[in-house]
Amino acid sequence: MALRIPPVEGHPNRVPFEGVLTIVNQPSDKAPSGARGHRVMLTHTAAEKALASLLGMAVDYRPGWDGHDARRKIGVITEATLVRNRINVSGYLYARDFPDVAEAIEAHTPNALGMSYELADARVDDMRAEVWQLTRVTFTGAAILLREKAAYRATSFRMKKEKPERASKVA
């Protein structure tokens, strides 16, 4: 699924990104915030049904790269796909509006950053279970954070380098 946004070559405020938002059908490595200390597992069926709710949602960050801050929105998700057990997302960061954040992202080592989802209307199969199985969710956004701080350490985040413009020939 994707929002079709026309390309604008060299747009100064639209820097593309891509990432692995989460892993489905696998318990989280640690409890995410809001799960009351429980690890969670997003089912494939729930992820598939909620995929469209990711489109147009914001990407945020927190100074220190250690969590979520929905009031620090720095980009937008324009594409979300479920490939095997991964939800892959891509979109744009507002790099001109937030040059310090874009520079901080570039300063991290290639595999240092990950992602975490933000949810509403989550339905848990059994609230007493050690691992909460999420059977229904609505995505409300995502955060960029250090992989070591993410509930799923197999997530990833990176800004994509745009292809250099081809020089025009003048005859």
C-alpha positions in Angstrom: 0.0 0.0 0.0 1.2 3.5 -0.8 0.2 7.1 -1.0 1.2 8.3 -4.4 3.1 11.5 -4.0 4.6 12.8 -7.2 8.4 12.9 -7.2 10.1 16.3 -7.0 13.7 15.9 -7.9 16.0 17.6 -5.4 13.2 18.7 -3.1 15.0 20.3 -0.1 12.5 19.3 2.6 11.7 15.8 1.4 14.4 13.2 2.2 13.3 9.6 1.7 13.6 7.0 4.4 13.0 3.3 4.7 12.8 1.0 7.6 11.5 -2.2 9.2 8.8 -1.0 11.6 8.2 -4.3 13.4 8.2 -8.1 13.2 4.9 -10.0 13.1 4.0 -13.4 14.6 7.0 -13.1 16.9 7.2 -12.0 20.5 8.9 -8.7 21.1 12.4 -8.8 22.6 11.2 -6.6 25.5 8.0 -5.0 26.7 7.1 -1.9 24.7 5.8 1.1 26.6 2.1 0.9 27.3 2.2 -2.9 27.6 2.4 -2.9 31.4 5.6 -5.0 31.4 4.3 -7.6 29.0 6.1 -8.5 25.8 3.8 -8.4 22.8 3.2 -10.3 19.6 1.4 -8.6 16.7 -0.4 -11.3 14.7 0.0 -11.5 10.9 -3.8 -11.2 10.5 -3.9 -8.0 12.7 -0.9 -6.5 10.9 -2.4 -7.2 7.5 -5.8 -5.6 8.4 -4.1 -2.5 10.0 -1.6 -1.9 7.3 -3.6 0.9 5.6 -3.8 2.8 8.9 0.0 3.5 8.6 -0.3 5.6 5.5 -0.1 9.3 6.2 0.9 8.7 9.8 3.8 10.7 11.2 7.3 9.6 12.2 8.6 11.1 15.4 11.7 11.0 17.6 12.8 11.9 21.1 16.1 13.5 21.9 18.4 10.8 23.1 16.8 8.4 20.6 15.3 6.3 23.4 11.5 6.4 22.9 8.5 8.1 21.5 7.4 11.8 21.4 4.3 12.3 19.4 4.8 16.1 19.6 8.1 15.9 17.7 6.8 14.8 14.2 9.6 14.9 11.7 8.2 13.0 8.7 5.4 11.0 7.1 4.9 7.4 6.2 3.9 7.0 2.5 4.3 3.3 2.0 3.8 0.2 4.1 4.2 -3.4 3.1 4.0 -6.7 4.9 6.7 -9.0 3.6 6.8 -12.4 5.3 7.1 -11.4 8.9 8.2 -7.8 8.6 6.3 -4.6 8.2 8.5 -2.4 5.9 7.7 1.3 5.8 9.1 4.2 3.7 8.3 7.9 3.4 9.9 11.3 3.9 11.6 13.2 6.6 11.3 17.0 6.7 15.0 17.5 6.6 15.0 21.2 5.9 12.6 21.9 8.7 14.6 19.7 11.1 18.2 19.9 9.9 19.6 19.0 13.3 17.6 15.8 13.4 18.6 14.8 9.9 22.3 15.4 10.8 21.9 13.4 14.0 20.4 10.5 12.0 23.3 10.6 9.5 25.8 10.7 12.4 24.6 7.3 13.7 26.4 4.2 12.5 24.5 2.4 9.7 22.7 -0.1 11.9 22.3 1.9 15.1 18.7 3.1 14.5 15.4 1.1 14.6 11.7 1.9 14.7 8.8 1.4 17.0 5.1 1.6 16.2 2.4 3.6 17.9 -1.0 2.1 18.4 -4.6 2.8 19.4 -7.6 0.5 19.7 -5.3 -2.6 20.4 -7.2 -5.8 21.2 -5.3 -8.3 23.4 -6.3 -11.9 23.2 -5.5 -12.7 26.9 -4.5 -9.9 29.2 -3.1 -12.5 31.7 -0.7 -14.1 29.2 3.0 -13.5 29.6 3.1 -12.4 26.0 0.2 -10.3 24.9 -1.1 -11.4 21.5 -2.4 -8.4 19.6 -5.3 -9.5 17.4 -6.5 -6.0 16.3 -4.7 -2.7 16.1 -4.8 0.7 14.5 -1.4 2.3 13.8 -1.2 6.0 14.8 2.4 6.6 13.9 6.0 5.4 14.4 9.1 6.5 16.2 12.8 6.4 15.2 15.0 5.2 18.1 18.1 3.3 18.9 17.7 -0.4 18.0 18.8 -1.3 21.5 15.8 0.7 22.9 13.2 -0.8 20.5 10.9 -3.5 21.6 12.0 -5.4 18.5 15.8 -5.2 17.9 15.4 -6.5 14.4 13.9 -3.2 13.3 15.8 -0.7 11.2 15.8 2.8 9.9 17.9 4.7 7.4 17.6 7.8 5.2 18.0 6.9 1.5 20.4 8.8 -0.6 18.7 10.3 -3.6 20.2 9.5 -7.0 22.4 12.3 -8.2 20.8 14.4 -11.0 22.1 13.8 -14.5 23.7 16.7 -16.1 21.8 18.1 -19.1 23.6 18.4 -22.4 23.5 21.7 -24.1 24.1 21.5 -27.9 
